[in-house]
Amino acid sequence: MSMRASHSMLSLGLVIALGMMAPSAAAGESVSSDLYGKYWVDAKGDQSFRPTGSMTASFFKEAEIDLRSLSIQFWAPRSKANPYDGQVVSYKNAHIFKLELVVDGLVNPPGPLGLGGHPWDPDRFGPRPVFGYVELDVDGRKNTGGELDPVARRRYLANVGRFGGLPYGSFGERAVTSASDLDYNFSSAPQYERSGAEFALALCGCFAPTIVQEFGNGNGQFEAGEVMDVRGRFFERMQAIAPYAGAYGGSDFGLYDPEVKLRFEHDPIDDETTITLVYALDQVGAAFLRGKMPQPMDLNVLNQVSVAEALNDLIYTANGFWGPVWNSDVSELIEDWAGGLVSEGLDVREWNAVALIGTSYQQQNSALYVWTDVGFDFTFGDLTMDGAADSTDVKAVKSIMMTLDGGPGDADGQYNNSVQIPNFGPSFNVHDINSDGLIDSDDAGAIPIGAFSVDQNGDGVINGADLATLLSQWGLSGTADLNGDGIVNGADLATLLANWG
């Protein structure tokens, strides 16, 4: 493991040791914070193919990319020349942040997918390209931030339902459960457009990255044990406000999407790839990274850029400084920033994040992505949005199967205890737990009853048998760790008793 990765994992390990895991974390996932940043961990080995295009189109069958973790820390580089070499610092000393996204195995930087006039060449840097989005809500307000269609259709809330579950909590109500929810109507439920995210790390394939430097054999391919820095428009502010914003110098007027460097580093010992972004929080940090004196916030995406400058433009837009925001949908996404302060979005410990990652199809077609993993508020098989997969979710699958079987939503048109999803791939249904295009008994059987479930024995009722299992694991780690915090304790007992009977 590299010194950089060791430092991050040491910090993460300290947080876990101090017991700072969020009590609402789903089984196999966790979120934590300390003085230096915030950290998310995703379950290992939970990746699976979730296609967005026709099942007749081939895709990279060896590339089920597994999301492992995300960290965002206050960061102080030692020099402009190598911003990845430095140390974590506290908020009061922070002008820069470092984001690290870790995935299992060797993955390559994303090549272009035939968008924006660029050629279709996803494996430009190697045969296992990673695509996806990390969406960042920097102010903690779920109603402020997001994207309108068609951009919203590529993001987390529009695709998490493909993975056989829904986010726990209120965001689950905004997630798309079937293709019929994708209606280009901002006002209708579910409001998957309202992600709350003001920024995103975009591994989208919508531009052609260039190699800045390569530490390896220099053949232009990212390979095992190598480090490669690539440049492109990987970090962007929400695109929806572009027609009304004042930013310039980006890929289009109003877009705040500067060209930045991403480092891809493969650790051959742990067989993990770390994707790192170092970016300025404010103009002091922006000046340091440019090696110049600080410039005032001028909204020019071609010079010193920062989160603060992008938020300043967002606040001006929400206040109507550049003129009225005629689109009522855009206005709703940003209205809570009216009268706001830039400082509300600069403490990374308050940021919320979700991630959607995958790969591309092997041949060019109308679909762009084959999604393979999501995080970090997701439990496989949880359809009731309570953070657990249990008998109520099994009942939900059986209920929808009975409702749709033989009807207009069943492509085979037969009453046969199996619902065939029409146009599967572009279309989907959250109750298709195993993503085979059918809603049937296999999906009910795929829900991991008894593993991190209130109904420990899967008999359909919460009673003394489940309590006995929980008490037998008291103080340990086991299936009765209902909130995934690593220990069976009073919090898990309270959850069980709340569901008694």
C-alpha positions as CSV (number, residue, x, y, z in Angstrom):
1,M,0.0,0.0,0.0
2,S,1.3,3.5,-0.9
3,M,2.2,6.0,1.8
4,R,-0.8,8.1,0.6
5,A,-3.2,5.2,1.0
6,S,-1.7,4.2,4.3
7,H,-2.2,7.7,5.7
8,S,-5.8,7.7,4.6
9,M,-6.5,4.2,6.0
10,L,-4.8,5.1,9.3
11,S,-7.1,8.1,9.7
12,L,-10.1,6.0,8.7
13,G,-9.1,3.2,11.2
14,L,-8.8,5.8,14.0
15,V,-12.4,6.9,13.4
16,I,-13.7,3.4,13.4
17,A,-11.8,2.6,16.6
18,L,-13.3,5.6,18.3
19,G,-16.8,4.3,17.5
20,M,-17.9,7.2,15.4
21,M,-19.9,5.2,12.8
22,A,-23.2,6.7,11.9
23,P,-26.0,4.7,13.5
24,S,-28.1,4.8,10.2
25,A,-25.4,3.0,8.1
26,A,-26.7,0.1,6.2
27,A,-25.3,-3.4,6.7
28,G,-21.9,-3.6,5.0
29,E,-21.7,0.1,4.6
30,S,-20.6,2.9,7.0
31,V,-20.0,6.6,7.1
32,S,-17.8,8.4,9.6
33,S,-16.0,11.7,10.1
34,D,-13.2,13.2,12.2
35,L,-11.4,16.5,12.5
36,Y,-9.9,16.0,9.1
37,G,-12.7,14.9,6.8
38,K,-15.4,12.4,6.1
39,Y,-15.3,8.8,5.0
40,W,-17.6,6.3,3.4
41,V,-17.1,2.5,3.1
42,D,-19.0,0.2,0.8
43,A,-19.5,-3.6,1.2
44,K,-16.9,-5.7,-0.5
45,G,-18.0,-8.1,-3.3
46,D,-21.5,-6.6,-3.8
47,Q,-20.9,-5.6,-7.4
48,S,-23.1,-7.0,-10.2
49,F,-24.0,-6.1,-13.8
50,R,-27.0,-3.8,-14.2
51,P,-27.3,-3.0,-18.0
52,T,-28.9,0.2,-19.3
53,G,-29.2,-1.0,-22.9
54,S,-30.4,-4.0,-24.9
55,M,-29.3,-7.3,-23.5
56,T,-28.4,-8.4,-27.0
57,A,-25.5,-5.9,-26.9
58,S,-22.3,-7.3,-25.5
59,F,-20.4,-5.7,-22.6
60,F,-17.2,-6.1,-20.6
61,K,-18.0,-9.3,-18.8
62,E,-14.8,-9.3,-16.9
63,A,-15.4,-5.8,-15.5
64,E,-17.8,-6.0,-12.6
65,I,-16.2,-3.0,-10.9
66,D,-16.6,-3.1,-7.1
67,L,-16.8,0.2,-5.2
68,R,-14.9,0.1,-1.9
69,S,-14.6,3.5,-0.3
70,L,-14.6,7.2,-0.6
71,S,-12.8,9.8,1.5
72,I,-12.8,13.6,1.4
73,Q,-10.2,15.3,3.6
74,F,-8.9,18.8,4.3
75,W,-5.5,18.7,2.6
76,A,-2.3,20.7,2.5
77,P,0.0,19.8,-0.4
78,R,3.7,20.3,0.2
79,S,4.2,21.9,-3.3
80,K,2.3,22.9,-6.4
81,A,4.4,20.5,-8.4
82,N,3.0,17.4,-6.7
83,P,-0.3,18.2,-5.0
84,Y,-0.8,14.5,-4.1
85,D,2.1,14.7,-1.6
86,G,1.1,16.5,1.6
87,Q,-0.8,16.0,4.8
88,V,-4.3,16.1,6.2
89,V,-5.2,19.2,8.2
90,S,-8.1,20.5,10.3
91,Y,-10.8,22.8,9.0
92,K,-9.3,26.0,10.4
93,N,-6.2,25.4,8.3
94,A,-7.9,24.1,5.2
95,H,-7.9,25.8,1.7
96,I,-7.8,22.6,-0.3
97,F,-9.5,19.2,-0.2
98,K,-8.5,15.7,-1.4
99,L,-11.0,13.2,-2.6
100,E,-10.1,9.5,-2.9
101,L,-12.4,7.0,-4.6
102,V,-11.2,3.4,-4.1
103,V,-12.4,0.4,-6.3
104,D,-11.3,-3.2,-6.3
105,G,-8.9,-4.4,-8.9
106,L,-7.2,-2.5,-11.8
107,V,-9.5,-0.1,-13.5
108,N,-8.5,2.3,-16.3
109,P,-9.3,6.0,-16.8
110,P,-12.5,6.5,-18.8
111,G,-12.1,7.1,-22.5
112,P,-14.6,9.0,-24.6
113,L,-18.0,7.4,-25.4
114,G,-18.8,9.2,-28.7
115,L,-20.3,12.3,-27.0
116,G,-19.7,15.9,-27.8
117,G,-17.9,15.2,-31.1
118,H,-15.3,13.0,-29.5
119,P,-14.8,9.5,-30.9
120,W,-16.1,6.3,-29.3
121,D,-13.0,4.9,-27.6
122,P,-13.8,3.9,-24.0
123,D,-10.7,1.7,-23.6
124,R,-8.3,4.3,-24.7
125,F,-6.2,3.8,-21.5
126,G,-6.9,0.1,-21.0
127,P,-9.5,-2.6,-21.4
128,R,-11.3,-2.0,-18.0
129,P,-12.5,1.6,-18.0
130,V,-14.4,2.9,-15.1
131,F,-17.4,5.3,-15.5
132,G,-19.8,6.8,-13.1
133,Y,-20.5,9.7,-10.8
134,V,-19.8,10.7,-7.2
135,E,-22.5,13.3,-6.3
136,L,-21.7,15.8,-3.6
137,D,-24.2,17.6,-1.5
138,V,-22.1,20.3,0.1
139,D,-24.7,22.1,2.2
140,G,-26.6,19.2,3.6
141,R,-30.0,20.4,2.3
142,K,-31.7,17.7,0.3
143,N,-34.0,20.1,-1.6
144,T,-31.2,22.3,-2.9
145,G,-29.2,20.8,-5.7
146,G,-29.7,18.3,-8.5
147,E,-30.1,18.0,-12.2
148,L,-32.9,18.1,-14.8
149,D,-33.4,15.6,-17.5
150,P,-31.6,14.3,-19.5
151,V,-28.6,14.7,-17.1
152,A,-30.6,13.4,-14.2
153,R,-31.2,10.0,-15.9
154,R,-27.5,9.2,-15.7
155,R,-27.3,9.8,-12.0
156,Y,-27.7,7.9,-8.8
157,L,-31.4,8.3,-8.0
158,A,-32.4,7.3,-11.5
159,N,-30.4,4.1,-11.4
160,V,-30.0,2.9,-7.9
161,G,-33.3,0.9,-8.3
162,R,-31.5,-1.3,-10.9
163,F,-29.6,-2.9,-8.0
164,G,-32.6,-4.5,-6.3
165,G,-33.1,-2.0,-3.5
166,L,-33.8,1.6,-2.5
167,P,-31.8,4.0,-0.4
168,Y,-32.9,4.1,3.2
169,G,-34.5,7.3,4.5
170,S,-36.3,10.0,2.6
171,F,-34.1,9.8,-0.5
172,G,-35.6,6.4,-1.1
173,E,-38.8,8.1,-2.0
174,R,-37.0,9.9,-4.8
175,A,-35.4,6.9,-6.4
176,V,-36.7,5.5,-9.6
177,T,-38.4,2.1,-9.1
178,S,-39.2,1.4,-12.8
179,A,-38.6,3.0,-16.2
180,S,-42.1,4.5,-16.1
181,D,-40.9,6.9,-13.4
182,L,-38.6,8.5,-16.0
183,D,-41.1,11.0,-17.3
184,Y,-39.3,14.3,-17.9
185,N,-41.7,15.8,-15.4
186,F,-39.9,17.6,-12.6
187,S,-43.1,18.0,-10.5
188,S,-44.2,14.4,-10.6
189,A,-43.0,11.8,-8.1
190,P,-40.5,10.4,-7.7
191,Q,-38.4,13.5,-7.9
192,Y,-35.2,11.8,-8.9
193,E,-34.0,15.2,-10.1
194,R,-33.8,16.5,-6.5
195,S,-30.5,14.8,-5.5
196,G,-29.4,17.6,-3.3
197,A,-26.0,17.6,-5.0
198,E,-24.3,20.8,-6.0
199,F,-21.1,19.1,-7.4
200,A,-20.1,15.9,-9.0
201,L,-17.0,13.9,-9.8
202,A,-17.9,12.9,-13.3
203,L,-16.3,9.9,-14.9
204,C,-18.8,10.3,-17.7
205,G,-16.9,9.6,-21.0
206,C,-18.3,12.8,-22.3
207,F,-14.8,14.2,-23.2
208,A,-11.4,12.9,-24.2
209,P,-9.0,13.0,-21.2
210,T,-5.3,13.6,-21.9
211,I,-2.3,12.0,-20.1
212,V,-0.4,14.5,-18.0
213,Q,2.2,12.1,-16.8
214,E,2.6,8.4,-16.5
215,F,4.8,6.5,-13.9
216,G,5.3,3.2,-15.6
217,N,6.4,1.8,-18.9
218,G,5.1,4.9,-20.8
219,N,3.0,3.0,-23.3
220,G,-0.2,5.1,-22.7
221,Q,-2.0,2.2,-21.0
222,F,-2.7,2.2,-17.2
223,E,-1.4,-1.1,-16.0
224,A,-0.8,-3.0,-12.7
225,G,1.3,-1.1,-10.2
226,E,1.4,2.1,-12.3
227,V,0.4,5.7,-11.6
228,M,-1.2,7.9,-14.3
229,D,-2.4,11.5,-14.1
230,V,-5.0,12.4,-16.6
231,R,-6.6,15.8,-17.3
232,G,-10.2,16.5,-18.2
233,R,-13.4,18.2,-17.0
234,F,-13.9,15.6,-14.2
235,F,-15.2,18.0,-11.5
236,E,-18.4,20.0,-12.2
237,R,-21.0,22.1,-10.5
238,M,-24.6,21.3,-11.2
239,Q,-25.3,21.8,-14.9
240,A,-29.0,22.8,-14.5
241,I,-28.3,26.4,-13.7
242,A,-26.0,27.0,-16.7
243,P,-28.5,29.1,-18.7
244,Y,-28.8,31.5,-15.9
245,A,-25.3,31.5,-14.3
246,G,-22.4,33.8,-14.8
247,A,-19.5,31.4,-15.1
248,Y,-17.5,31.4,-18.3
249,G,-14.5,29.6,-19.8
250,G,-16.0,26.1,-19.2
251,S,-17.2,23.7,-21.8
252,D,-20.2,26.1,-22.3
253,F,-21.2,29.4,-21.0
254,G,-22.6,29.1,-17.4
255,L,-21.0,25.7,-16.8
256,Y,-18.5,25.5,-14.0
257,D,-16.5,22.5,-15.2
258,P,-12.8,23.4,-15.2
259,E,-10.1,21.0,-16.5
260,V,-8.6,19.2,-13.5
261,K,-6.1,16.4,-13.0
262,L,-7.1,13.0,-11.7
263,R,-4.6,10.5,-10.4
264,F,-5.1,6.8,-11.0
265,E,-2.9,4.7,-8.8
266,H,-3.0,0.9,-8.7
267,D,-1.8,-0.9,-5.5
268,P,-0.7,-4.4,-6.7
269,I,-0.6,-5.7,-3.1
270,D,-4.2,-5.0,-2.2
271,D,-5.2,-5.0,-5.9
272,E,-7.1,-1.7,-5.6
273,T,-7.2,1.4,-7.7
274,T,-7.4,4.8,-6.0
275,I,-8.7,7.7,-8.0
276,T,-7.6,11.0,-6.5
277,L,-8.8,14.6,-7.0
278,V,-7.0,17.5,-5.3
279,Y,-9.1,20.7,-5.6
280,A,-9.3,24.1,-4.0
281,L,-11.9,25.0,-1.4
282,D,-11.3,28.7,-1.7
283,Q,-9.1,31.2,-3.6
284,V,-6.2,30.9,-1.3
285,G,-6.1,27.2,-2.2
286,A,-6.6,28.0,-5.9
287,A,-3.7,30.3,-5.8
288,F,-1.4,27.7,-4.2
289,L,-2.3,25.1,-6.8
290,R,-1.6,27.6,-9.6
291,G,1.6,28.9,-7.9
292,K,0.4,32.5,-8.1
293,M,-0.9,35.2,-5.9
294,P,-4.6,34.9,-5.0
295,Q,-7.1,36.3,-7.5
296,P,-10.6,37.5,-6.6
297,M,-13.5,35.4,-7.5
298,D,-14.1,36.4,-11.2
299,L,-16.1,33.3,-12.3
300,N,-13.5,32.6,-15.0
301,V,-13.1,28.8,-15.2
302,L,-9.8,29.2,-17.1
303,N,-7.8,30.6,-14.2
304,Q,-7.9,30.1,-10.4
305,V,-11.0,27.9,-9.6
306,S,-12.4,26.8,-6.3
307,V,-15.6,25.5,-4.6
308,A,-16.1,28.9,-3.1
309,E,-16.0,30.6,-6.6
310,A,-18.5,28.1,-8.0
311,L,-20.8,28.6,-4.9
312,N,-20.5,32.3,-5.2
313,D,-21.9,32.2,-8.7
314,L,-24.6,29.8,-7.6
315,I,-25.7,32.2,-4.9
316,Y,-25.7,35.1,-7.3
317,T,-27.8,33.1,-9.7
318,A,-30.3,32.1,-6.9
319,N,-30.5,35.8,-5.9
320,G,-31.3,36.8,-9.5
321,F,-28.1,38.9,-9.8
322,W,-27.6,37.8,-13.4
323,G,-31.3,38.1,-14.2
324,P,-34.5,36.2,-13.5
325,V,-34.4,32.4,-13.5
326,W,-37.3,31.8,-15.8
327,N,-37.3,28.1,-15.6
328,S,-39.3,27.3,-12.5
329,D,-37.7,23.8,-12.1
330,V,-34.2,25.3,-12.0
331,S,-35.5,28.0,-9.5
332,E,-36.8,25.2,-7.2
333,L,-33.4,23.4,-7.3
334,I,-31.5,26.5,-6.2
335,E,-33.9,28.8,-4.3
336,D,-32.6,27.8,-0.9
337,W,-29.2,29.3,-1.8
338,A,-30.8,32.7,-2.1
339,G,-29.3,34.8,0.6
340,G,-26.9,32.0,1.5
341,L,-23.2,32.1,2.3
342,V,-20.3,30.5,0.5
343,S,-19.0,29.3,3.9
344,E,-22.0,27.0,4.1
345,G,-20.5,24.6,1.6
346,L,-16.8,24.6,2.5
347,D,-16.7,22.2,5.5
348,V,-16.2,18.7,3.9
349,R,-17.2,17.1,7.2
350,E,-20.8,18.2,6.4
351,W,-20.8,17.0,2.8
352,N,-23.0,14.1,1.8
353,A,-22.1,11.8,-1.0
354,V,-23.5,9.0,-3.1
355,A,-21.7,7.0,-5.9
356,L,-22.8,5.2,-9.0
357,I,-20.1,3.4,-10.9
358,G,-19.7,0.9,-13.8
359,T,-18.1,0.4,-17.1
360,S,-19.1,0.7,-20.8
361,Y,-20.4,-1.6,-23.5
362,Q,-18.0,-3.4,-25.6
363,Q,-19.5,-2.0,-28.8
364,Q,-21.0,1.4,-29.4
365,N,-24.7,1.5,-29.1
366,S,-27.4,3.9,-27.9
367,A,-26.7,2.9,-24.2
368,L,-23.7,4.4,-22.5
369,Y,-23.1,2.5,-19.3
370,V,-23.3,-0.9,-17.6
371,W,-23.6,0.0,-13.9
372,T,-22.0,-2.4,-11.5
373,D,-22.1,-0.8,-8.0
374,V,-23.7,1.9,-5.9
375,G,-23.1,3.5,-2.4
376,F,-23.3,4.6,0.3
377,D,-26.9,4.4,1.7
378,F,-28.0,1.2,0.1
379,T,-28.9,-2.3,1.3
380,F,-29.4,-5.0,-1.3
381,G,-32.9,-6.3,-1.2
382,D,-34.3,-3.4,0.9
383,L,-37.5,-2.3,-0.9
384,T,-39.1,-0.7,2.1
385,M,-36.4,1.9,2.7
386,D,-35.7,0.9,6.3
387,G,-32.1,0.0,5.9
388,A,-32.7,-3.8,6.2
389,A,-33.5,-6.7,3.9
390,D,-36.2,-8.8,5.6
391,S,-39.4,-10.7,5.2
392,T,-41.4,-7.5,4.4
393,D,-39.2,-7.1,1.3
394,V,-39.9,-10.7,0.3
395,K,-43.6,-9.9,0.6
396,A,-43.2,-6.8,-1.6
397,V,-41.6,-8.9,-4.4
398,K,-44.4,-11.5,-4.2
399,S,-47.1,-8.8,-4.1
400,I,-45.8,-7.0,-7.2
401,M,-45.4,-10.3,-9.0
402,M,-49.0,-11.2,-8.4
403,T,-50.2,-7.7,-9.4
404,L,-48.3,-7.6,-12.7
405,D,-48.4,-11.2,-13.7
406,G,-50.3,-11.6,-17.0
407,G,-51.2,-8.0,-17.3
408,P,-49.9,-5.2,-19.6
409,G,-46.8,-4.8,-17.6
410,D,-45.9,-8.5,-18.3
411,A,-44.2,-9.0,-21.7
412,D,-45.0,-12.7,-21.9
413,G,-48.7,-12.0,-21.2
414,Q,-49.2,-15.2,-19.3
415,Y,-50.3,-16.0,-15.8
416,N,-47.3,-18.1,-14.8
417,N,-45.9,-16.6,-11.5
418,S,-43.3,-14.7,-13.5
419,V,-43.3,-11.2,-14.8
420,Q,-41.2,-10.5,-17.9
421,I,-40.1,-6.8,-17.9
422,P,-40.8,-5.2,-21.3
423,N,-37.7,-3.9,-23.1
424,F,-35.4,-5.0,-20.3
425,G,-32.1,-3.2,-20.1
426,P,-33.4,0.3,-21.0
427,S,-36.4,-0.6,-18.7
428,F,-36.1,-2.2,-15.3
429,N,-38.1,-2.7,-12.1
430,V,-36.6,-2.5,-8.6
431,H,-38.4,-5.8,-7.7
432,D,-36.2,-7.6,-10.2
433,I,-33.6,-8.2,-7.4
434,N,-31.2,-10.3,-9.5
435,S,-31.5,-8.2,-12.7
436,D,-32.4,-11.0,-15.1
437,G,-35.4,-9.2,-16.6
438,L,-37.9,-11.3,-14.7
439,I,-39.8,-10.7,-11.4
440,D,-40.2,-14.2,-10.0
441,S,-39.5,-16.5,-7.1
442,D,-35.8,-16.2,-7.7
443,D,-35.9,-12.5,-6.7
444,A,-37.7,-13.3,-3.5
445,G,-35.1,-16.0,-2.8
446,A,-32.3,-13.5,-3.6
447,I,-33.2,-11.3,-0.7
448,P,-30.7,-12.1,2.1
449,I,-33.2,-13.0,4.9
450,G,-31.6,-13.4,8.3
451,A,-28.4,-11.5,7.3
452,F,-28.6,-8.1,9.0
453,S,-32.4,-8.5,9.1
454,V,-34.8,-7.8,12.0
455,D,-36.5,-11.1,11.1
456,Q,-33.4,-13.1,12.0
457,N,-34.9,-16.5,11.1
458,G,-37.0,-15.4,8.2
459,D,-40.3,-16.8,9.5
460,G,-42.2,-13.6,8.7
461,V,-42.7,-12.4,12.3
462,I,-40.4,-10.6,14.8
463,N,-40.7,-12.5,18.1
464,G,-38.8,-14.2,20.9
465,A,-36.7,-16.3,18.5
466,D,-35.3,-13.2,16.9
467,L,-34.7,-11.7,20.3
468,A,-32.8,-14.8,21.4
469,T,-30.5,-14.6,18.4
470,L,-29.8,-11.0,19.1
471,L,-29.0,-11.6,22.8
472,S,-26.7,-14.5,21.9
473,Q,-24.6,-12.0,19.8
474,W,-24.6,-9.2,22.3
475,G,-21.4,-7.2,22.2
476,L,-20.2,-9.1,19.2
477,S,-20.4,-8.6,15.4
478,G,-23.1,-10.7,13.7
479,T,-26.3,-10.9,11.8
480,A,-28.1,-9.1,14.6
481,D,-26.0,-6.0,14.0
482,L,-29.0,-4.3,12.4
483,N,-27.5,-0.9,11.8
484,G,-24.1,-2.2,10.5
485,D,-22.0,-0.3,13.1
486,G,-19.9,-3.4,13.9
487,I,-21.4,-4.4,17.2
488,V,-24.7,-5.8,18.5
489,N,-25.9,-3.5,21.2
490,G,-28.8,-1.4,22.5
491,A,-29.4,0.3,19.2
492,D,-30.1,-3.0,17.5
493,L,-32.3,-4.1,20.4
494,A,-34.4,-0.9,20.0
495,T,-34.8,-1.6,16.3
496,L,-35.9,-5.2,17.0
497,L,-38.4,-4.1,19.6
498,A,-39.8,-1.4,17.4
499,N,-40.7,-4.1,14.9
500,W,-42.1,-6.6,17.4
501,G,-44.9,-8.7,16.2
